[in-house]
C-alpha cells in the first residue's frame, strides 16, 4: 500500500499539469451536468415492509387519482376578538377565500369549504379549509406558492387571522451565515497550524473542489435517482469536513518530510505513501459506515448514505492526487517565511529535532497518571450519556417549526380550536374486499375505534367507487408526537386483528403520524444489526492496519462512549431544552427518528479517522524500535497538533449547519459537532493513550496464525524505508566504483 501510494504521489507531483487538468475537467463536467439536468421531482419517502406504507400503497390502488402523496394546505381561520366565523361578513370572506384558492393554480385538486365540511370549532372562532394538490410539494412551482400566498394575504386584509399549515408553502432549507462562519474558522485554524497562507489554502481549495464535484453530481442525478434536497446537504457537510482533514494530514506530512531535508518530489511521494495510507483506511471506514445505512432498508436513508460516501471517496482521491500536484506548484512557499529562512540557513535539520510541544507534554502527563485519566474520561462521558435513558424518537412536524412561521401558527390555532391530536389525524384504511358485507364490516370498525381509549373523534367512512375499501379519519386526544398517540395507534392495530377474524376485513393505520411511529420502530429494530455490521467490518479493517486485536477493540469501545455521550447532549438540548436558545431551538420535542442510527454510522467513520491518524504514528514509532511508552509520546509529538487542528475544523464545519432552517439538518450538525469534540479530545487524545499506556506491549499483540492470515498493507511505510536503504547502498556502490 505505502509503496504504491508513494509512486502515485511522485507521479502526481511530476505530472502536476495533467492531474490538475483532469480534476478541473471533472468539476466542469459535473457543473454542466447539474446546470442542464431537469428539475428533480419529489423525493418519495417510503418505508418498505411497514403497515403504514402498505396502507398508503393500497390507497393508491383503490382510490386512483386521489393524489395521496400530493401537497396539502390546511388554511386556518380565526375570527377577530368578540366575533364568530359564522357571522355573515366573516362567512362570506371565508367562502371567497376558498373560491380564490380553487382558482389560484391548475394544480389545485380540491378545497373543502369549512361550512360544508363542518370543520368549525365548537365556539365558532376557529375553522379550517383543506386544500389538496395534484402534485407533491417539491413539484409545486414558485408561481403556485406565490398564488396561494397572495390569496392568504388578501384574506388577512379582511380582519381575519389566516395561517397555512401543511407542506404546500414548505420552503427550501437555508443554512444561513453560520455555515460560512464555520468555513472561515477552518481557514483560521489552517493558517495557525501551517503559518503559511498558501499551505492553509490548499486543503480548503481541494475540499471545495471535491464537494463541488460531489454535490454537482448529486444535483445532476437527482431526478433520475429520486434524491432529496437533504441528500446534497449531507454530502456537503461530510465532504467539506473530511476533505479538509485528509488534505491537512498529507500537507502536514509533506512539510515534515521537507524539514528533514528531502527533495520536494521525494517528500511528496513519502507524504502520500505514509499519511496517504492512513487517509485511505480512514476514508474506507467512513464509506463503510455510510454505505452500511442500506441495511436499514429505508430508501431515502440509503440514498443519503451512498451519496455522502461517494463524496468521501472523491475527497480521498483528491487528497492522494491533486494535493501532491498542487504541492508541485507551491514550491517552497508551502512553509512560512521563518521556516524558509531556517532551511536556507541550514537550521531545518535542527528544527526537525523532537521538541517538547504541547502534544508531548500532554502524552507524558497521561503516561504518569493513566488510571486517573482513564477513570475521569470514562466517567465524564458516562455522565453526558445519562440523558439517553429519556430518549424519545419521532419525526418533526409543523409543531417543531419556529414560532414565527405560518405553519407553526396554523398548528397552534388548530390545537386551540380542535385539540392537540387534530394536527396529526390517523388515516385508517379498511380493505373489505374479502368481507361478506363490506359496509357492515366497516361499520364494525368505526364502532370499535370509537370505544378505543384516547380517541377524540372518528369521521364517517368514505368508500371508493367499488365499495370495497373505506377511509376513516381518527383524531387522538394527544399530540401527534406523544407516546400516548403511539399507544392509540397500537390499540387500533390490535383491534384490527379481531375484526379480521370476525369479518375478513383488514384494517391498517397510516398517515404522517402512523408513518413516523413505524419509521421509529424500524430504525430501532435495525440499530443493533447495523452496529454489528459496521463495527465488525471496521474492526477487521483496523486489525489489518494496526496488526493488533486490542487496539481495534479499544477503538470500537471508545466510539460507543463518544456516540452515547453525543446522543445524550442531543437529548438535553433538543428534547429537554437545555441551552436551547444558544443553539436556536425554539421548540423542544422528540429527537428525530433517524438521529441515533445516523450518528452511529457517520460518527463511527469520523471517529476512526482520528484513531487511524493518531495511532498509526504510534505504531510507526513502535515498529521502528521505540518502547511502547515512548511510541505514544512520539505519536503525540508528530500527530497531536494536526489531529487537534483537524478536529477543530470538523467541529467548525458541522457547527456551521446549526444555523439551518431545516430542523433535521440543524440537529445533525449539532450532533456531529459535539460527537467529534467528545471523540477527538476525550476518547482519542485522552482515553486512548491511557489505555495504551496500561497495556504496554500487549496493545500490539496479534496471534501468530492471525498475523500470517492478515495481508500486510504496510501503513507505517516500512517498505519505503527499506527501499530508501537499498537506494542508499546503491549510491554508495556507485561512488566506490567511480572512485
PyMOL commands that set and color helices and strands:
alter all, ss='L'
color gray80, all
select helices_A, chain A and resi 2-14+16-36+51-62+88-102+114-117+142-156+178-194+197-225+229-259+264-296+299-334+337-344+348-351+358-368+370-390+398-400+406-418+420-424+438-450+483-503+512-546+550-575+595-623+628-659+663-700+704-709+718-738
alter helices_A, ss='H'
color red, helices_A
select strands_A, chain A and resi 72-78+108-111+126-133+161-166+393-394+426-431+455-458+462-463+469-476+506-510+591-592
alter strands_A, ss='S'
color yellow, strands_A
deselect
rebuild
show_as cartoon
